Amino acid sequence: MILALNKPFDVLSQFTPDCPGQRTLAECGLPAGVYPVGRLDRDSEGLLLLTDEKALVARLLDPAAGHPREYWAQVEGIPTPDALERLRRGGLDIRGHHCRACRADLLDREPGLSPREPPIRFRLKVPTAWISLELTEGKNRQVRRMTAAVGHPTLRLVRVRIGRLLLGELPPGGWRALAAAERRLVLQK
């Protein structure tokens, strides 16, 4: 079984809290016996897969497989073509890890996402922009560290695709079991 969940902001990608009062996946009413395929940080949102199939987890998370994931990041400032090219070509040193090349593009308009609660900070004199990044690796807080390294800190981060499976219209906290055709989309590059 594979489930797609739209992980809300401020929810840990685990079922038990690290500290009292932390929100976890337990609040989403998921079936027993599933666990997350990878993670999204507490302050990140979007598509999170859960499964009861250990072999699937290994297949999707193996760095050698280079399984694609797409993120939309709202960043501080308007990235220049040079900043986007630095993201694309790879090699950014993030705590001793040299990032692989990725796809990085400026979105031409704000995506139609559900509002985040609480909303991101708003600064009258600092514009924001949305960029799309497709990575084939997933290090801890990698997108946030990459955008900061090119001078554009991430304000909001949403994973919108794993393989070819899109987040779509799933509301924050909502989940559903994947059909066989959708399972194939997850595994496609």
C-alpha positions as CSV (number, residue, x, y, z in Angstrom):
1,M,0.0,0.0,0.0
2,I,1.2,3.5,-0.8
3,L,-0.5,6.6,0.5
4,A,0.0,10.2,-0.7
5,L,-0.3,12.8,2.1
6,N,-0.2,16.6,1.8
7,K,1.9,17.2,4.9
8,P,0.9,20.5,6.6
9,F,3.3,23.1,7.9
10,D,4.5,22.5,11.5
11,V,3.9,18.8,11.4
12,L,6.8,16.4,12.0
13,S,7.3,13.6,9.4
14,Q,7.0,11.0,12.1
15,F,4.3,9.5,14.4
16,T,5.7,10.3,17.8
17,P,6.8,13.7,19.0
18,D,10.4,14.5,20.0
19,C,9.0,17.0,22.6
20,P,5.6,17.4,24.3
21,G,3.2,19.5,22.2
22,Q,4.7,18.8,18.8
23,R,2.4,18.0,16.0
24,T,3.0,14.7,14.2
25,L,1.6,12.5,11.4
26,A,-0.6,10.8,14.0
27,E,-3.1,13.7,13.7
28,C,-3.7,12.9,10.1
29,G,-5.7,9.7,10.8
30,L,-3.5,7.4,8.7
31,P,-3.9,3.6,8.8
32,A,-1.7,1.6,11.1
33,G,1.5,0.0,9.8
34,V,2.6,2.7,7.3
35,Y,5.7,4.9,7.7
36,P,7.1,7.8,5.7
37,V,9.2,7.4,2.6
38,G,11.8,10.0,3.4
39,R,11.0,13.2,5.2
40,L,9.9,16.7,4.9
41,D,11.1,19.1,7.6
42,R,8.6,20.4,10.1
43,D,8.5,23.8,8.4
44,S,8.1,22.3,4.9
45,E,4.8,21.2,3.3
46,G,3.5,19.0,0.5
47,L,3.7,15.6,-0.9
48,L,4.8,12.9,1.5
49,L,4.5,9.2,0.6
50,L,3.8,6.6,3.3
51,T,3.9,2.8,2.8
52,D,4.1,-0.5,4.5
53,E,6.5,-1.8,1.8
54,K,10.2,-1.7,3.0
55,A,11.6,-2.6,-0.5
56,L,9.8,0.4,-2.0
57,V,11.4,2.7,0.6
58,A,14.8,1.5,-0.3
59,R,14.2,1.9,-4.0
60,L,12.9,5.5,-3.7
61,L,15.5,6.7,-1.3
62,D,18.6,5.0,-2.8
63,P,20.9,8.0,-3.8
64,A,22.3,6.0,-6.7
65,A,18.8,5.8,-8.2
66,G,18.5,9.6,-8.5
67,H,14.8,9.6,-8.0
68,P,13.4,13.1,-9.0
69,R,11.4,15.3,-6.6
70,E,10.1,18.7,-7.4
71,Y,9.8,21.6,-4.9
72,W,8.3,25.0,-5.2
73,A,10.2,27.5,-3.0
74,Q,9.1,31.0,-2.2
75,V,12.3,32.9,-1.7
76,E,13.4,36.3,-0.5
77,G,14.3,38.6,-3.4
78,I,14.1,37.9,-7.2
79,P,16.8,35.4,-8.2
80,T,19.0,36.5,-11.1
81,P,19.8,34.2,-14.0
82,D,23.2,33.8,-12.5
83,A,21.7,32.6,-9.1
84,L,19.5,30.1,-11.0
85,E,22.5,28.9,-13.0
86,R,24.5,28.3,-9.8
87,L,21.6,26.1,-8.6
88,R,21.4,24.2,-11.9
89,R,25.0,23.4,-12.4
90,G,25.5,21.7,-9.1
91,G,28.6,21.7,-6.9
92,L,27.2,24.0,-4.2
93,D,29.0,23.1,-1.0
94,I,26.3,22.4,1.6
95,R,28.0,21.4,4.9
96,G,30.7,19.4,3.0
97,H,28.2,17.9,0.5
98,H,28.5,19.0,-3.1
99,C,25.0,19.1,-4.5
100,R,24.2,17.4,-7.8
101,A,23.1,19.4,-10.7
102,C,19.3,20.1,-10.7
103,R,16.6,21.9,-12.6
104,A,15.9,25.4,-11.3
105,D,13.5,27.8,-12.9
106,L,11.7,31.0,-11.9
107,L,7.9,30.5,-11.8
108,D,6.2,33.2,-13.8
109,R,3.5,33.6,-11.2
110,E,2.6,32.6,-7.7
111,P,1.3,29.1,-7.6
112,G,-2.3,28.5,-6.4
113,L,-1.4,26.8,-3.1
114,S,-3.6,26.6,0.0
115,P,-2.7,29.5,2.4
116,R,-0.1,28.5,5.0
117,E,-1.1,28.9,8.7
118,P,0.7,30.9,10.0
119,P,1.5,32.9,6.8
120,I,5.1,33.7,6.0
121,R,6.5,36.9,7.2
122,F,5.8,39.8,4.9
123,R,8.3,42.6,4.4
124,L,7.1,45.7,2.5
125,K,10.5,46.5,0.9
126,V,11.7,42.9,0.2
127,P,10.0,41.2,-2.8
128,T,9.6,37.5,-3.0
129,A,9.6,35.1,-5.9
130,W,8.7,31.4,-6.5
131,I,11.2,29.0,-8.0
132,S,10.8,25.4,-9.0
133,L,13.6,23.0,-8.2
134,E,13.9,19.4,-9.2
135,L,16.4,17.4,-7.2
136,T,17.5,13.8,-7.5
137,E,18.9,13.7,-4.0
138,G,17.5,14.6,-0.6
139,K,19.9,15.8,2.1
140,N,18.6,17.4,5.3
141,R,17.2,20.9,4.6
142,Q,19.0,20.8,1.2
143,V,16.7,23.1,-0.8
144,R,16.7,25.7,2.0
145,R,20.5,25.6,2.2
146,M,20.9,25.8,-1.6
147,T,18.7,28.8,-2.0
148,A,20.4,30.6,0.9
149,A,23.8,29.8,-0.6
150,V,22.8,31.8,-3.8
151,G,21.5,34.7,-1.7
152,H,17.8,33.9,-1.6
153,P,16.6,32.3,1.6
154,T,13.6,30.1,1.4
155,L,10.4,31.5,3.1
156,R,8.0,28.7,2.2
157,L,8.8,25.2,0.7
158,V,6.3,22.8,-0.8
159,R,7.1,19.4,-2.4
160,V,4.8,19.1,-5.4
161,R,6.0,16.0,-7.2
162,I,7.7,12.7,-6.5
163,G,8.7,10.8,-9.7
164,R,5.8,11.7,-11.9
165,L,3.1,11.8,-9.2
166,L,1.8,15.3,-8.5
167,L,0.4,16.6,-5.2
168,G,-2.6,17.9,-7.1
169,E,-5.6,19.1,-5.2
170,L,-5.0,17.1,-2.0
171,P,-5.7,19.6,0.9
172,P,-3.2,20.1,3.7
173,G,-3.6,17.1,6.1
174,G,-5.5,15.1,3.5
175,W,-4.4,11.7,2.2
176,R,-5.4,9.0,-0.1
177,A,-4.3,5.5,-1.2
178,L,-2.7,5.4,-4.6
179,A,-4.2,3.4,-7.5
180,A,-1.9,1.0,-9.4
181,A,-1.4,3.6,-12.2
182,E,-0.4,6.2,-9.7
183,R,2.1,3.8,-8.1
184,R,3.8,3.5,-11.5
185,L,4.0,7.3,-11.7
186,V,5.9,7.3,-8.3
187,L,8.5,5.0,-9.7
188,Q,9.0,6.8,-13.0
189,K,11.8,9.2,-13.6
